[in-house]
């Protein structure tokens, strides 16, 4: 039987969204201890919505038990990151191919490509001083826009729950010297160029190469350093 939702539900949702965003862009870093009282004070809410939000994040595999009744942000696992990038490589390649096929058939117009063009122009200005959360969100939005251009909504729906996990791994490598510039000025630019030209094979290869490169660098960064 359906019942009225409590008035606090929207507050729980907002708290959950803020914490999810903070974990995704590594404002709450992998392995970081979570203190509910501190989070509640920072967000200006009671502990109840924080507790509910953390329960949801725990179910997503982003938060885990740690110590005596404590919680922490789940550390990044290089093996799991590789698995996620294997999936992303295949899906990004498919999305780019479908988008290029739509461009070749005339189903995509220059106006449809404008969002990616604007993102590419903004991304080309990123440098070593650009905050990591900004880089992570810009990169994510580029790929989400690519999914929409594919014309297959199942692609974005499939990837949506995985992006918080992928974003955490992206934050681990976007600080690498020259990486952000290479991503935007070379790899993202190549994907868009092939799509706009209506070249499905080229678009697919560019997207898969980009994902494979990110996967390789990320797993290298996450490997334990030799003593």
Buried (B, 14 or more C-beta within 10 A) or exposed (E): EEEEEEEBEEBBBBBBEBBBBBBBBBBBBBEBEBBBEEBBEEBEBEEBBBBBBBEBBBEBEBBBEBEEEEBBBBEBBBEBBBEBBEBBBBBBBBBBBBBBBBBBEEEBEEEBBEBBEEBBEBBEEBEEEBEBBBBBBBBBBBBBBBBBBBBBEEBBEEBEEEBBBBBBBBBBBBEBEEBBBBBBBEBBBBBBBBBBEBBBEBBBBBBBBBBBBBBEBBBEBBEEEEE
